Amino acid sequence: MKKKLIFSVSLLFLILGLIIIGANLVNSVSSVTENAFIKKTKGQFQANPPLGGSGCACCGNSNPALAGTSGKAVIKKGYQEAIITVSGGYQPETLEVKADLPLKLTFTQGTSSCDSIIILPFANFRVDVTSGPQTIDIPPLKSGVYNYSCWMNMLQGRIVAK
């Protein structure tokens, strides 16, 4: 009886250890996948390559009408806000914001699994709009260009702080 109890407890700890190792492995692989297309340039993290994505490689999802679109954030009291439409790309593709002012940025619900996970490496954000729009608060940005993309770096956009 005592041997069976020891065996059962040992087996329980072994299973628990395997579950913990598996969970850590999944998190590590996910992190590598999300960051595989991000490089550090001039002290800023950016999608590599910036803009010019020809659509998603896995599903072909793209919206050529969004290429070259631009817009500006609306200045409010003490912050600015903008909405980016997610639809086979990002509209506006280039968003102009005021430097040194916090940004409240809303991404609308995505249209596919390809465009619905957005990586903003400069702010360390991963936004999932699979089930609905998401609003994020981005701290004040210095003057410069800040690229973002879908999780596979096929669909890209940028924020230009002036």
C-alpha positions as CSV (number, residue, x, y, z in Angstrom):
1,M,0.0,0.0,0.0
2,K,2.8,2.4,0.9
3,K,4.6,1.7,-2.4
4,K,1.4,2.4,-4.4
5,L,1.0,5.7,-2.6
6,I,4.6,6.7,-3.2
7,F,4.3,5.7,-6.9
8,S,1.0,7.7,-7.3
9,V,2.5,10.8,-5.7
10,S,5.6,10.5,-7.9
11,L,3.5,10.1,-11.0
12,L,1.4,13.1,-10.1
13,F,4.5,15.3,-9.7
14,L,5.9,14.0,-13.0
15,I,2.7,14.9,-14.8
16,L,2.5,18.3,-13.2
17,G,6.2,19.0,-14.2
18,L,5.5,18.0,-17.8
19,I,2.4,20.4,-17.9
20,I,4.5,23.3,-16.6
21,I,7.4,22.6,-19.1
22,G,4.9,22.4,-21.9
23,A,3.2,25.7,-21.0
24,N,6.6,27.4,-20.8
25,L,7.6,25.9,-24.2
26,V,4.4,27.2,-25.9
27,N,5.0,30.7,-24.5
28,S,8.6,30.7,-25.7
29,V,7.7,29.6,-29.2
30,S,4.8,32.2,-29.4
31,S,7.2,35.0,-28.3
32,V,9.8,34.0,-31.0
33,T,7.1,33.8,-33.7
34,E,5.8,37.3,-32.9
35,N,9.2,38.9,-32.8
36,A,10.8,37.1,-35.7
37,F,10.2,40.0,-38.0
38,I,11.2,42.8,-35.7
39,K,14.6,44.4,-35.8
40,K,16.2,47.3,-33.8
41,T,17.2,50.2,-36.0
42,K,18.6,53.5,-34.6
43,G,17.5,52.6,-31.1
44,Q,13.9,51.9,-32.2
45,F,12.2,48.6,-32.8
46,Q,10.5,48.3,-36.2
47,A,8.9,45.8,-38.4
48,N,11.3,44.4,-41.0
49,P,10.8,45.4,-43.8
50,P,8.7,48.5,-43.1
51,L,5.5,48.8,-45.1
52,G,5.1,47.6,-48.7
53,G,3.5,44.2,-47.6
54,S,1.8,42.5,-50.6
55,G,-0.8,40.8,-48.5
56,C,-0.9,37.7,-46.3
57,A,1.2,34.8,-47.4
58,C,-1.0,32.2,-45.8
59,C,-4.5,33.4,-46.9
60,G,-3.8,36.0,-49.6
61,N,-5.8,38.5,-47.6
62,S,-5.0,42.1,-48.6
63,N,-6.8,45.2,-49.5
64,P,-4.9,47.2,-52.1
65,A,-7.3,50.2,-51.7
66,L,-5.6,50.8,-48.3
67,A,-2.1,51.2,-49.7
68,G,-1.0,54.8,-49.3
69,T,-3.9,56.0,-47.2
70,S,-3.1,58.5,-44.5
71,G,-4.8,60.2,-41.7
72,K,-4.3,62.4,-38.6
73,A,-5.0,61.9,-34.9
74,V,-7.6,64.2,-33.4
75,I,-6.2,66.4,-30.6
76,K,-8.2,66.4,-27.3
77,K,-7.4,68.0,-24.0
78,G,-4.1,66.5,-22.9
79,Y,-4.1,63.6,-25.4
80,Q,-4.9,62.6,-29.0
81,E,-7.0,59.8,-30.4
82,A,-7.3,57.9,-33.7
83,I,-9.1,54.9,-35.1
84,I,-7.4,52.4,-37.5
85,T,-9.8,50.3,-39.5
86,V,-8.6,46.7,-39.8
87,S,-9.7,45.1,-43.1
88,G,-7.1,43.1,-45.0
89,G,-4.6,45.9,-44.0
90,Y,-4.8,49.0,-41.9
91,Q,-6.5,52.3,-42.8
92,P,-5.1,54.7,-42.6
93,E,-1.8,53.0,-43.5
94,T,0.1,56.0,-42.3
95,L,-1.2,57.8,-39.2
96,E,0.2,61.2,-38.3
97,V,0.3,62.1,-34.6
98,K,1.6,65.0,-32.6
99,A,4.9,64.1,-30.9
100,D,5.2,64.2,-27.1
101,L,1.4,63.8,-26.6
102,P,-0.2,60.5,-25.4
103,L,-2.2,58.6,-28.0
104,K,-5.4,56.7,-27.5
105,L,-5.5,54.3,-30.5
106,T,-8.4,52.1,-31.4
107,F,-8.1,49.2,-33.9
108,T,-11.5,48.0,-35.3
109,Q,-12.4,44.3,-35.3
110,G,-10.2,42.3,-37.8
111,T,-11.6,40.5,-40.8
112,S,-9.4,37.4,-40.6
113,S,-7.0,35.6,-38.3
114,C,-4.2,37.2,-40.4
115,D,-4.9,40.9,-39.8
116,S,-6.4,40.5,-36.4
117,I,-3.2,40.3,-34.3
118,I,-1.3,43.5,-34.5
119,I,2.3,43.9,-33.2
120,L,3.4,47.4,-32.2
121,P,7.0,46.7,-31.2
122,F,7.9,50.3,-30.4
123,A,5.4,50.3,-27.6
124,N,5.7,46.6,-26.7
125,F,2.0,46.0,-27.6
126,R,0.3,42.9,-29.1
127,V,-3.3,43.8,-29.9
128,D,-5.8,41.1,-30.6
129,V,-8.9,42.4,-32.4
130,T,-10.3,38.9,-33.4
131,S,-13.4,39.3,-31.3
132,G,-13.9,43.1,-31.4
133,P,-12.2,46.5,-31.4
134,Q,-9.5,47.3,-28.9
135,T,-8.2,50.6,-27.6
136,I,-4.7,51.0,-26.3
137,D,-3.0,53.9,-24.6
138,I,0.4,54.7,-26.2
139,P,2.7,57.0,-24.1
140,P,4.0,60.1,-25.8
141,L,6.2,59.4,-28.8
142,K,9.3,61.3,-29.8
143,S,9.4,62.6,-33.4
144,G,10.0,59.7,-35.8
145,V,8.4,56.9,-37.7
146,Y,7.0,53.9,-35.8
147,N,6.1,50.8,-37.8
148,Y,3.6,48.1,-36.8
149,S,2.4,45.0,-38.6
150,C,0.3,41.9,-38.4
151,W,1.8,39.1,-36.5
152,M,3.4,37.6,-39.7
153,N,4.7,41.0,-40.9
154,M,2.7,40.7,-44.1
155,L,0.3,43.7,-43.5
156,Q,2.0,46.9,-42.3
157,G,1.2,50.4,-41.1
158,R,3.1,53.2,-39.5
159,I,2.7,56.1,-37.1
160,V,4.5,59.3,-37.9
161,A,5.1,61.5,-34.9
162,K,5.8,65.2,-35.7
